[in-house]
Amino acid sequence: MKIPFFVSLILLLAPGAMQAQLAAASADPRHFDGVDQRGDKGMGFSHQMTHHHFLLLPDGGAIEVQANQRNDAASAEAIREHMAGIATMFAQGNFSLPMFIHAVEPPGMKTMQRLKGKITYSAEKTQLGAQVRIKTADPEALHAVHDFLRFQIDEHRTGDKPIS
């Protein structure tokens, strides 16, 4: 998976500044347009032709992405490639793509990086795309994973109910 060069520019922002941006971003409707545009570039498929779901589970969670149309093989394959790359990146503690897409530091990210050895990420193909299954037995890591997924629910406007 290729990540644009300017992703590294996002990483230059101070963590404190990124938290302030997170609070301000939710009040600015243009933020979501940016999330969608950067997401299309960074993920390699259209947010209009696909849909995300973020599930909070007792042992972690899941990030699911599906093509909207059964006959959209191109989106399904792009999703599978992206999700395999995400599982590898996250396992290495690399969250540069979510930082690029959202232009802020996602809650839980620093803890997930620090506890990366206590969290597993596996990409699994689905009929219309793929999912990344996130698992941990560590309570601190679990809390961080859930914070990260709640943030994704809000940012991608999925309507998923974070029941955890």
mmCIF file of the C-alpha atoms, coordinates in Angstrom:
data_MODEL
# 
_entry.id   MODEL 
# 
loop_
_atom_site.group_PDB 
_atom_site.id 
_atom_site.type_symbol 
_atom_site.label_atom_id 
_atom_site.label_alt_id 
_atom_site.label_comp_id 
_atom_site.label_asym_id 
_atom_site.label_entity_id 
_atom_site.label_seq_id 
_atom_site.pdbx_PDB_ins_code 
_atom_site.Cartn_x 
_atom_site.Cartn_y 
_atom_site.Cartn_z 
_atom_site.occupancy 
_atom_site.B_iso_or_equiv 
_atom_site.pdbx_formal_charge 
_atom_site.auth_seq_id 
_atom_site.auth_comp_id 
_atom_site.auth_asym_id 
_atom_site.auth_atom_id 
_atom_site.pdbx_PDB_model_num 
ATOM 1   C CA . MET A 1 1   ? 0.000   0.000   0.000  1.00 0.00 ? 1   MET A CA 1 
ATOM 2   C CA . LYS A 1 2   ? 1.385   3.383   -0.991 1.00 0.00 ? 2   LYS A CA 1 
ATOM 3   C CA . ILE A 1 3   ? 1.057   6.296   1.400  1.00 0.00 ? 3   ILE A CA 1 
ATOM 4   C CA . PRO A 1 4   ? 1.404   9.826   0.008  1.00 0.00 ? 4   PRO A CA 1 
ATOM 5   C CA . PHE A 1 5   ? 4.539   11.712  0.936  1.00 0.00 ? 5   PHE A CA 1 
ATOM 6   C CA . PHE A 1 6   ? 2.591   14.424  2.698  1.00 0.00 ? 6   PHE A CA 1 
ATOM 7   C CA . VAL A 1 7   ? 1.444   11.912  5.332  1.00 0.00 ? 7   VAL A CA 1 
ATOM 8   C CA . SER A 1 8   ? 4.798   12.512  6.980  1.00 0.00 ? 8   SER A CA 1 
ATOM 9   C CA . LEU A 1 9   ? 3.919   16.195  7.295  1.00 0.00 ? 9   LEU A CA 1 
ATOM 10  C CA . ILE A 1 10  ? 0.976   15.289  9.503  1.00 0.00 ? 10  ILE A CA 1 
ATOM 11  C CA . LEU A 1 11  ? 3.364   13.508  11.854 1.00 0.00 ? 11  LEU A CA 1 
ATOM 12  C CA . LEU A 1 12  ? 5.262   16.745  12.440 1.00 0.00 ? 12  LEU A CA 1 
ATOM 13  C CA . LEU A 1 13  ? 2.351   18.273  14.331 1.00 0.00 ? 13  LEU A CA 1 
ATOM 14  C CA . ALA A 1 14  ? 2.713   18.217  18.113 1.00 0.00 ? 14  ALA A CA 1 
ATOM 15  C CA . PRO A 1 15  ? 0.407   15.748  19.911 1.00 0.00 ? 15  PRO A CA 1 
ATOM 16  C CA . GLY A 1 16  ? -1.101  18.500  22.083 1.00 0.00 ? 16  GLY A CA 1 
ATOM 17  C CA . ALA A 1 17  ? -1.930  20.576  19.043 1.00 0.00 ? 17  ALA A CA 1 
ATOM 18  C CA . MET A 1 18  ? -3.558  17.544  17.457 1.00 0.00 ? 18  MET A CA 1 
ATOM 19  C CA . GLN A 1 19  ? -5.865  17.034  20.463 1.00 0.00 ? 19  GLN A CA 1 
ATOM 20  C CA . ALA A 1 20  ? -6.981  20.653  20.221 1.00 0.00 ? 20  ALA A CA 1 
ATOM 21  C CA . GLN A 1 21  ? -7.595  20.170  16.505 1.00 0.00 ? 21  GLN A CA 1 
ATOM 22  C CA . LEU A 1 22  ? -9.730  17.104  17.261 1.00 0.00 ? 22  LEU A CA 1 
ATOM 23  C CA . ALA A 1 23  ? -12.102 19.136  19.413 1.00 0.00 ? 23  ALA A CA 1 
ATOM 24  C CA . ALA A 1 24  ? -12.289 21.981  16.888 1.00 0.00 ? 24  ALA A CA 1 
ATOM 25  C CA . ALA A 1 25  ? -12.677 19.665  13.888 1.00 0.00 ? 25  ALA A CA 1 
ATOM 26  C CA . SER A 1 26  ? -15.974 18.194  15.014 1.00 0.00 ? 26  SER A CA 1 
ATOM 27  C CA . ALA A 1 27  ? -17.471 21.698  15.049 1.00 0.00 ? 27  ALA A CA 1 
ATOM 28  C CA . ASP A 1 28  ? -16.403 22.412  11.459 1.00 0.00 ? 28  ASP A CA 1 
ATOM 29  C CA . PRO A 1 29  ? -18.479 20.672  8.745  1.00 0.00 ? 29  PRO A CA 1 
ATOM 30  C CA . ARG A 1 30  ? -15.594 21.120  6.289  1.00 0.00 ? 30  ARG A CA 1 
ATOM 31  C CA . HIS A 1 31  ? -13.639 18.679  8.444  1.00 0.00 ? 31  HIS A CA 1 
ATOM 32  C CA . PHE A 1 32  ? -15.781 15.787  7.249  1.00 0.00 ? 32  PHE A CA 1 
ATOM 33  C CA . ASP A 1 33  ? -15.332 16.778  3.604  1.00 0.00 ? 33  ASP A CA 1 
ATOM 34  C CA . GLY A 1 34  ? -11.582 16.632  4.219  1.00 0.00 ? 34  GLY A CA 1 
ATOM 35  C CA . VAL A 1 35  ? -11.863 13.251  5.930  1.00 0.00 ? 35  VAL A CA 1 
ATOM 36  C CA . ASP A 1 36  ? -13.744 11.894  2.911  1.00 0.00 ? 36  ASP A CA 1 
ATOM 37  C CA . GLN A 1 37  ? -11.317 13.364  0.362  1.00 0.00 ? 37  GLN A CA 1 
ATOM 38  C CA . ARG A 1 38  ? -8.168  12.283  2.230  1.00 0.00 ? 38  ARG A CA 1 
ATOM 39  C CA . GLY A 1 39  ? -9.767  8.894   2.914  1.00 0.00 ? 39  GLY A CA 1 
ATOM 40  C CA . ASP A 1 40  ? -10.414 8.281   -0.777 1.00 0.00 ? 40  ASP A CA 1 
ATOM 41  C CA . LYS A 1 41  ? -6.755  9.079   -1.524 1.00 0.00 ? 41  LYS A CA 1 
ATOM 42  C CA . GLY A 1 42  ? -5.236  7.212   1.396  1.00 0.00 ? 42  GLY A CA 1 
ATOM 43  C CA . MET A 1 43  ? -7.433  4.117   1.230  1.00 0.00 ? 43  MET A CA 1 
ATOM 44  C CA . GLY A 1 44  ? -7.517  3.762   -2.532 1.00 0.00 ? 44  GLY A CA 1 
ATOM 45  C CA . PHE A 1 45  ? -11.303 3.445   -2.924 1.00 0.00 ? 45  PHE A CA 1 
ATOM 46  C CA . SER A 1 46  ? -14.295 5.775   -2.885 1.00 0.00 ? 46  SER A CA 1 
ATOM 47  C CA . HIS A 1 47  ? -16.231 6.395   0.315  1.00 0.00 ? 47  HIS A CA 1 
ATOM 48  C CA . GLN A 1 48  ? -19.316 6.818   -1.905 1.00 0.00 ? 48  GLN A CA 1 
ATOM 49  C CA . MET A 1 49  ? -18.981 3.308   -3.357 1.00 0.00 ? 49  MET A CA 1 
ATOM 50  C CA . THR A 1 50  ? -18.205 1.607   -0.040 1.00 0.00 ? 50  THR A CA 1 
ATOM 51  C CA . HIS A 1 51  ? -19.237 1.664   3.579  1.00 0.00 ? 51  HIS A CA 1 
ATOM 52  C CA . HIS A 1 52  ? -17.367 1.291   6.866  1.00 0.00 ? 52  HIS A CA 1 
ATOM 53  C CA . HIS A 1 53  ? -18.444 -0.236  10.156 1.00 0.00 ? 53  HIS A CA 1 
ATOM 54  C CA . PHE A 1 54  ? -16.555 -0.139  13.441 1.00 0.00 ? 54  PHE A CA 1 
ATOM 55  C CA . LEU A 1 55  ? -17.464 -2.745  16.023 1.00 0.00 ? 55  LEU A CA 1 
ATOM 56  C CA . LEU A 1 56  ? -16.516 -2.691  19.690 1.00 0.00 ? 56  LEU A CA 1 
ATOM 57  C CA . LEU A 1 57  ? -16.193 -6.246  20.977 1.00 0.00 ? 57  LEU A CA 1 
ATOM 58  C CA . PRO A 1 58  ? -15.364 -7.685  24.412 1.00 0.00 ? 58  PRO A CA 1 
ATOM 59  C CA . ASP A 1 59  ? -11.891 -8.709  23.219 1.00 0.00 ? 59  ASP A CA 1 
ATOM 60  C CA . GLY A 1 60  ? -11.197 -5.704  20.979 1.00 0.00 ? 60  GLY A CA 1 
ATOM 61  C CA . GLY A 1 61  ? -13.135 -4.842  17.866 1.00 0.00 ? 61  GLY A CA 1 
ATOM 62  C CA . ALA A 1 62  ? -13.355 -4.889  14.115 1.00 0.00 ? 62  ALA A CA 1 
ATOM 63  C CA . ILE A 1 63  ? -13.048 -2.458  11.238 1.00 0.00 ? 63  ILE A CA 1 
ATOM 64  C CA . GLU A 1 64  ? -15.223 -3.622  8.351  1.00 0.00 ? 64  GLU A CA 1 
ATOM 65  C CA . VAL A 1 65  ? -15.346 -2.144  4.864  1.00 0.00 ? 65  VAL A CA 1 
ATOM 66  C CA . GLN A 1 66  ? -17.691 -3.406  2.151  1.00 0.00 ? 66  GLN A CA 1 
ATOM 67  C CA . ALA A 1 67  ? -18.461 -2.442  -1.435 1.00 0.00 ? 67  ALA A CA 1 
ATOM 68  C CA . ASN A 1 68  ? -21.985 -1.080  -1.789 1.00 0.00 ? 68  ASN A CA 1 
ATOM 69  C CA . GLN A 1 69  ? -22.676 -3.111  -4.941 1.00 0.00 ? 69  GLN A CA 1 
ATOM 70  C CA . ARG A 1 70  ? -22.255 -6.877  -5.275 1.00 0.00 ? 70  ARG A CA 1 
ATOM 71  C CA . ASN A 1 71  ? -20.819 -6.507  -8.779 1.00 0.00 ? 71  ASN A CA 1 
ATOM 72  C CA . ASP A 1 72  ? -18.176 -3.919  -7.765 1.00 0.00 ? 72  ASP A CA 1 
ATOM 73  C CA . ALA A 1 73  ? -15.191 -6.247  -7.838 1.00 0.00 ? 73  ALA A CA 1 
ATOM 74  C CA . ALA A 1 74  ? -12.732 -3.358  -8.174 1.00 0.00 ? 74  ALA A CA 1 
ATOM 75  C CA . SER A 1 75  ? -13.811 -1.768  -4.885 1.00 0.00 ? 75  SER A CA 1 
ATOM 76  C CA . ALA A 1 76  ? -13.900 -5.139  -3.114 1.00 0.00 ? 76  ALA A CA 1 
ATOM 77  C CA . GLU A 1 77  ? -10.337 -5.900  -4.201 1.00 0.00 ? 77  GLU A CA 1 
ATOM 78  C CA . ALA A 1 78  ? -9.101  -2.407  -3.285 1.00 0.00 ? 78  ALA A CA 1 
ATOM 79  C CA . ILE A 1 79  ? -10.703 -2.827  0.148  1.00 0.00 ? 79  ILE A CA 1 
ATOM 80  C CA . ARG A 1 80  ? -9.002  -6.202  0.668  1.00 0.00 ? 80  ARG A CA 1 
ATOM 81  C CA . GLU A 1 81  ? -5.614  -4.785  -0.278 1.00 0.00 ? 81  GLU A CA 1 
ATOM 82  C CA . HIS A 1 82  ? -6.108  -1.773  1.979  1.00 0.00 ? 82  HIS A CA 1 
ATOM 83  C CA . MET A 1 83  ? -7.248  -3.819  4.975  1.00 0.00 ? 83  MET A CA 1 
ATOM 84  C CA . ALA A 1 84  ? -4.313  -6.233  4.663  1.00 0.00 ? 84  ALA A CA 1 
ATOM 85  C CA . GLY A 1 85  ? -1.993  -3.223  4.668  1.00 0.00 ? 85  GLY A CA 1 
ATOM 86  C CA . ILE A 1 86  ? -3.775  -1.689  7.669  1.00 0.00 ? 86  ILE A CA 1 
ATOM 87  C CA . ALA A 1 87  ? -3.421  -4.897  9.704  1.00 0.00 ? 87  ALA A CA 1 
ATOM 88  C CA . THR A 1 88  ? 0.322   -4.947  8.992  1.00 0.00 ? 88  THR A CA 1 
ATOM 89  C CA . MET A 1 89  ? 0.814   -1.234  9.670  1.00 0.00 ? 89  MET A CA 1 
ATOM 90  C CA . PHE A 1 90  ? -1.144  -1.231  12.929 1.00 0.00 ? 90  PHE A CA 1 
ATOM 91  C CA . ALA A 1 91  ? 0.698   -4.345  14.176 1.00 0.00 ? 91  ALA A CA 1 
ATOM 92  C CA . GLN A 1 92  ? 3.929   -2.396  13.682 1.00 0.00 ? 92  GLN A CA 1 
ATOM 93  C CA . GLY A 1 93  ? 2.512   0.571   15.602 1.00 0.00 ? 93  GLY A CA 1 
ATOM 94  C CA . ASN A 1 94  ? 2.208   2.619   12.408 1.00 0.00 ? 94  ASN A CA 1 
ATOM 95  C CA . PHE A 1 95  ? -0.915  4.789   12.483 1.00 0.00 ? 95  PHE A CA 1 
ATOM 96  C CA . SER A 1 96  ? 0.237   7.334   9.907  1.00 0.00 ? 96  SER A CA 1 
ATOM 97  C CA . LEU A 1 97  ? -2.708  6.632   7.603  1.00 0.00 ? 97  LEU A CA 1 
ATOM 98  C CA . PRO A 1 98  ? -5.453  7.407   10.161 1.00 0.00 ? 98  PRO A CA 1 
ATOM 99  C CA . MET A 1 99  ? -3.513  10.526  11.133 1.00 0.00 ? 99  MET A CA 1 
ATOM 100 C CA . PHE A 1 100 ? -3.404  11.579  7.471  1.00 0.00 ? 100 PHE A CA 1 
ATOM 101 C CA . ILE A 1 101 ? -7.076  10.822  6.838  1.00 0.00 ? 101 ILE A CA 1 
ATOM 102 C CA . HIS A 1 102 ? -8.369  12.541  9.972  1.00 0.00 ? 102 HIS A CA 1 
ATOM 103 C CA . ALA A 1 103 ? -5.698  15.272  10.255 1.00 0.00 ? 103 ALA A CA 1 
ATOM 104 C CA . VAL A 1 104 ? -5.657  14.710  14.024 1.00 0.00 ? 104 VAL A CA 1 
ATOM 105 C CA . GLU A 1 105 ? -4.248  12.125  16.408 1.00 0.00 ? 105 GLU A CA 1 
ATOM 106 C CA . PRO A 1 106 ? -6.978  9.545   17.057 1.00 0.00 ? 106 PRO A CA 1 
ATOM 107 C CA . PRO A 1 107 ? -7.750  8.872   20.715 1.00 0.00 ? 107 PRO A CA 1 
ATOM 108 C CA . GLY A 1 108 ? -6.185  5.627   21.935 1.00 0.00 ? 108 GLY A CA 1 
ATOM 109 C CA . MET A 1 109 ? -3.497  5.648   19.259 1.00 0.00 ? 109 MET A CA 1 
ATOM 110 C CA . LYS A 1 110 ? -0.504  6.353   21.516 1.00 0.00 ? 110 LYS A CA 1 
ATOM 111 C CA . THR A 1 111 ? -1.518  3.583   23.919 1.00 0.00 ? 111 THR A CA 1 
ATOM 112 C CA . MET A 1 112 ? -2.075  1.172   21.018 1.00 0.00 ? 112 MET A CA 1 
ATOM 113 C CA . GLN A 1 113 ? 1.435   1.997   19.787 1.00 0.00 ? 113 GLN A CA 1 
ATOM 114 C CA . ARG A 1 114 ? 2.973   1.519   23.222 1.00 0.00 ? 114 ARG A CA 1 
ATOM 115 C CA . LEU A 1 115 ? 1.126   -1.778  23.808 1.00 0.00 ? 115 LEU A CA 1 
ATOM 116 C CA . LYS A 1 116 ? 1.417   -3.070  20.235 1.00 0.00 ? 116 LYS A CA 1 
ATOM 117 C CA . GLY A 1 117 ? 2.832   -6.385  21.494 1.00 0.00 ? 117 GLY A CA 1 
ATOM 118 C CA . LYS A 1 118 ? -0.400  -7.006  23.403 1.00 0.00 ? 118 LYS A CA 1 
ATOM 119 C CA . ILE A 1 119 ? -2.730  -6.385  20.459 1.00 0.00 ? 119 ILE A CA 1 
ATOM 120 C CA . THR A 1 120 ? -3.203  -8.569  17.378 1.00 0.00 ? 120 THR A CA 1 
ATOM 121 C CA . TYR A 1 121 ? -4.541  -7.410  14.029 1.00 0.00 ? 121 TYR A CA 1 
ATOM 122 C CA . SER A 1 122 ? -5.728  -9.823  11.359 1.00 0.00 ? 122 SER A CA 1 
ATOM 123 C CA . ALA A 1 123 ? -7.174  -9.018  7.949  1.00 0.00 ? 123 ALA A CA 1 
ATOM 124 C CA . GLU A 1 124 ? -10.024 -11.265 6.880  1.00 0.00 ? 124 GLU A CA 1 
ATOM 125 C CA . LYS A 1 125 ? -11.762 -11.263 3.517  1.00 0.00 ? 125 LYS A CA 1 
ATOM 126 C CA . THR A 1 126 ? -15.532 -10.869 3.451  1.00 0.00 ? 126 THR A CA 1 
ATOM 127 C CA . GLN A 1 127 ? -17.936 -11.370 0.583  1.00 0.00 ? 127 GLN A CA 1 
ATOM 128 C CA . LEU A 1 128 ? -17.885 -7.696  -0.461 1.00 0.00 ? 128 LEU A CA 1 
ATOM 129 C CA . GLY A 1 129 ? -14.605 -6.520  1.058  1.00 0.00 ? 129 GLY A CA 1 
ATOM 130 C CA . ALA A 1 130 ? -12.646 -7.217  4.216  1.00 0.00 ? 130 ALA A CA 1 
ATOM 131 C CA . GLN A 1 131 ? -12.297 -6.560  7.910  1.00 0.00 ? 131 GLN A CA 1 
ATOM 132 C CA . VAL A 1 132 ? -9.455  -6.042  10.315 1.00 0.00 ? 132 VAL A CA 1 
ATOM 133 C CA . ARG A 1 133 ? -10.111 -7.938  13.533 1.00 0.00 ? 133 ARG A CA 1 
ATOM 134 C CA . ILE A 1 134 ? -8.411  -6.384  16.563 1.00 0.00 ? 134 ILE A CA 1 
ATOM 135 C CA . LYS A 1 135 ? -7.892  -8.532  19.658 1.00 0.00 ? 135 LYS A CA 1 
ATOM 136 C CA . THR A 1 136 ? -6.322  -8.024  23.068 1.00 0.00 ? 136 THR A CA 1 
ATOM 137 C CA . ALA A 1 137 ? -6.548  -9.486  26.562 1.00 0.00 ? 137 ALA A CA 1 
ATOM 138 C CA . ASP A 1 138 ? -4.921  -6.411  28.137 1.00 0.00 ? 138 ASP A CA 1 
ATOM 139 C CA . PRO A 1 139 ? -7.434  -4.047  29.841 1.00 0.00 ? 139 PRO A CA 1 
ATOM 140 C CA . GLU A 1 140 ? -5.464  -0.875  29.052 1.00 0.00 ? 140 GLU A CA 1 
ATOM 141 C CA . ALA A 1 141 ? -5.066  -1.880  25.411 1.00 0.00 ? 141 ALA A CA 1 
ATOM 142 C CA . LEU A 1 142 ? -8.758  -2.784  25.204 1.00 0.00 ? 142 LEU A CA 1 
ATOM 143 C CA . HIS A 1 143 ? -9.753  0.656   26.483 1.00 0.00 ? 143 HIS A CA 1 
ATOM 144 C CA . ALA A 1 144 ? -7.463  2.284   23.885 1.00 0.00 ? 144 ALA A CA 1 
ATOM 145 C CA . VAL A 1 145 ? -8.859  0.132   21.053 1.00 0.00 ? 145 VAL A CA 1 
ATOM 146 C CA . HIS A 1 146 ? -12.406 1.088   22.039 1.00 0.00 ? 146 HIS A CA 1 
ATOM 147 C CA . ASP A 1 147 ? -11.483 4.793   22.188 1.00 0.00 ? 147 ASP A CA 1 
ATOM 148 C CA . PHE A 1 148 ? -9.916  4.503   18.727 1.00 0.00 ? 148 PHE A CA 1 
ATOM 149 C CA . LEU A 1 149 ? -12.990 2.760   17.291 1.00 0.00 ? 149 LEU A CA 1 
ATOM 150 C CA . ARG A 1 150 ? -15.447 5.236   18.852 1.00 0.00 ? 150 ARG A CA 1 
ATOM 151 C CA . PHE A 1 151 ? -13.470 8.030   17.198 1.00 0.00 ? 151 PHE A CA 1 
ATOM 152 C CA . GLN A 1 152 ? -13.702 6.220   13.838 1.00 0.00 ? 152 GLN A CA 1 
ATOM 153 C CA . ILE A 1 153 ? -17.480 5.826   14.242 1.00 0.00 ? 153 ILE A CA 1 
ATOM 154 C CA . ASP A 1 154 ? -17.807 9.578   14.688 1.00 0.00 ? 154 ASP A CA 1 
ATOM 155 C CA . GLU A 1 155 ? -15.340 10.543  11.974 1.00 0.00 ? 155 GLU A CA 1 
ATOM 156 C CA . HIS A 1 156 ? -16.782 8.221   9.325  1.00 0.00 ? 156 HIS A CA 1 
ATOM 157 C CA . ARG A 1 157 ? -20.350 8.978   10.421 1.00 0.00 ? 157 ARG A CA 1 
ATOM 158 C CA . THR A 1 158 ? -21.273 5.294   10.329 1.00 0.00 ? 158 THR A CA 1 
ATOM 159 C CA . GLY A 1 159 ? -24.061 5.392   12.876 1.00 0.00 ? 159 GLY A CA 1 
ATOM 160 C CA . ASP A 1 160 ? -22.606 2.292   14.536 1.00 0.00 ? 160 ASP A CA 1 
ATOM 161 C CA . LYS A 1 161 ? -23.605 2.042   18.177 1.00 0.00 ? 161 LYS A CA 1 
ATOM 162 C CA . PRO A 1 162 ? -20.548 1.820   20.436 1.00 0.00 ? 162 PRO A CA 1 
ATOM 163 C CA . ILE A 1 163 ? -22.087 -0.455  23.058 1.00 0.00 ? 163 ILE A CA 1 
ATOM 164 C CA . SER A 1 164 ? -18.917 -1.058  25.009 1.00 0.00 ? 164 SER A CA 1 
# 
